């Protein structure tokens, strides 16, 4: 009976934990690279899982899958990526100027790495090159409300990465990058620390807030914490059973 109960508990805990750790939730990466003489490049990376009804549980499109994917299906992936990008991200220039970049799409690994191993996850990477419109002094992006995933905002200027980057949720705007100094026009918010979380919880009157607050995907962290704690207990029990 003890062994049966133990096995049932283990299976239950693994069922709770596995959705959280199977695959990370995809996001949309937007990388801008500003060069000399007003040249710049926009590059976006989209995980094909983003097109699925539930990206969190959808399997990766792997390099092995891509090898057996027909050309018409590949073309459809690229067209879907182009349409998806228009619905979830907007490029914002200051002063306002119309910009409608047409991206060239390729199948790559994560962060534009080449695909090598059969199990490598496949990303759709779109690249556009152009000139900064005359008179433009600022660049930013907006994660459009229609999106459901986070958007990563990265910038590189004159060969150096801008240290500050952002994770945007639907409806949020990024900081504005000044195109003369290549520095953010606004200061970054203070980092989140254990003390700031405690102070926030105390101010709200909910001492358990850090445990029950929803995360970026809107799911509660408490079940995951409880599941991990349960696994720790199981490992401890297994170790004790090995002791003669």
N, C-alpha and C positions, 0 to 999 in steps of 0.2 A: 504493500500500500504506500509505504514511504517513497519507494522508487517511482511508483506511478504518479504520485502527487508531485514529486520533484520534477519528473519529465514534463508533466502538464504545465507546471510553473515556468520551466525553462522555455517551453514552446510559446507560451503566452507572452513572456518578456521579449523573446526574439521577434515575435510578430509585431509588438509595439515599437521596437527599436528599428527593425529592418527598413520600414518606409522612410525613416529619417536619414539613414546612412547609405541607402542603395545607390542613389545618384544625387549629386547636388542639384538644386533647382537651377535651371539655366538662367542666364541674364543676357543682356544685349550690351556689347562693348563698343564704345565710340572713341576712336583714337584720332586726334588731329596732330599733324606734324607740320610745323611752320618753318619754312626755309628762307634763304636769302632772296632779295628782290621781289618779295610778295608772293612767292610760290608757296603753295600749301597742299597737303594731302589729307583727305579724310578716309579713314578705314573703319569699317564696322564688322563685327563678328557676331553671327547669329547661329545658335544651336538649332538644328532642324526639329528638335523636340519641342521648341517654342510654338510650333504650328499645331501641336496636338491638343486635344481638349484638356488633358491633365499632364502637363510636361513633367511633373514631379515623379510620375510612375512610368512614363514612356521610356523605352530603351533607347540607348544611343544608336545613331546610324554609324556603323563602324566602317573602317577601310575595306574590310572583307565584303560588307554589304554593298558598298559603292562599286566594287569591282564587277558585281553582277547586276548593277542597275542600268537599265536601258537608257539610251541617250535622250529619248523624249521625256523620261521620268526625271533625268538630271536637269533638263531644261525647265521642267515644271518646278523643281525645287528652287532654281534661281529666280524664276518669275514670282514665286510665292515669297521669297526673301525680300525682293524689291518692293512688293506690295505691303508686306508686313512692316518693313522699316518706315514707310511713309505714314503708317497708322500709329506708330509708337514713339517716334523721335522727330523733333523739329530742330533744325539749325537756326540759331538766332544771331543776327549781326547787328552791331551798333555803330552808327545810326542804321535804322532798318533798311535792308536792301534785299531784293528778291534773290534767292539762291535755290536752284533746283538741280542738285548734282545727280548725274546719271552714273551709277556705280557699275563697275565691271566685276562680276561675281566669279569666284573660284571655290573649289572644294579644298580645304586645308585642314591641318590639325589645329589644336588650340593655340591661340596667340600667333596665328599665321605660320605655325611650324609645318614642315613638310610631313605628309603622311608616309609612314614607313611600315609599322607592324600591322598585321591584319586586325588586331583588336583596337587600334587607335580610333578614338571618337572623331567623327567628321564634323567640321564646322563649315558654314557658308561665310566666306570673307569677301566683302565688297570694297573696292578701292576706287577713289575718284581723285583726280588731280586738277588743280586750277589756280587762278590768281585771286588774291584778296581784292575785292572791289575797291576802287579808288575812294578814299575818304573814310573807309571802315576802320574803326579804332578798337572794337571789342568783339569777342566771339564767345558764344555760350550755346548750350543746348537745352531743350525742354523735353522731359519725359511726358508724353501726351497721356491724357486721362484714359484713353481707350485701352492702353496697354495694361497688362497684368503682371509683368515681370520687371525686375529692377534694371536700371540702365547705368553702366559704368562710364565715367567721364575721365579720360586720360588725355594729357597734352604733352607734346614735345616741341621745343623751340630751339632752333639753331643747334641741333644735335644734342641738346640736353633735356632730360625729362623734367617737366614741371613737377616739383615735389608733391604738391597738393592734388589729390584726385577725389572724386566723389562717387557715391552710390546714390542714385536718384530713384525715387519711387514714383509711380504714375501721378502726374499732376505737378511734379516738382520741377523747379528751374535750377540749373547749375550756376556756379559763380561765373562772373564775366572775366575772361582772360583779356587783359590789356594787350593790344597788338603792337604797342610801341615798346613797352617794358617787358612784355611776356611774363607778367606777374598778375596774380588775382587782384581784382580791384577791391575786394572785401576780405577781411580777416576770416580765418577758419574759426568755427565755433570751438569752445573748449572741449578737450577730449572727455569721453565718458569714463569715469573711474568708479571704484567701489564706493568711495565716499559720496560722489555725486548721486549715485543710485540710491544709497541709504537716505540722503537728504531729501531726494525727490519722493521716496516712499513715505518718509515721515511727514513731509508737507501735505501729501495727499491723504494722510490718515490711514493708509493701508500698508501695514508693516509687511505683508506678504506680496506686495506688488511686484518686486523683482522676480518672484517665482511664477506669478500668474499672468504677467503681462504678455500680450501677444507679440509674436516675432514679426519679421519682415513679411513672411508669407501669410500672416493672419492666423497661424496655428499656435496652440498653447505650448509653452515650453515645459510645463509641469509634468505631463505624461512622459516626456523624454527623460527628464531628470529622474523621475521615479523608476523608469525602466533601467537606466544606467545604474542607479543605486541597487536595484534588484540583481543585476548581473554581477556587481561587485560582491554581494552577499553570497550568490551561488558559487563564485570562484573561491571565496573564503571557505565555504562548506566543503567543496571538493578537495581543497588542500588539507583540511582537517581529517577528511576520510582517508587520505594517504598516509597520515601519521600512524605508525604501528601502536 
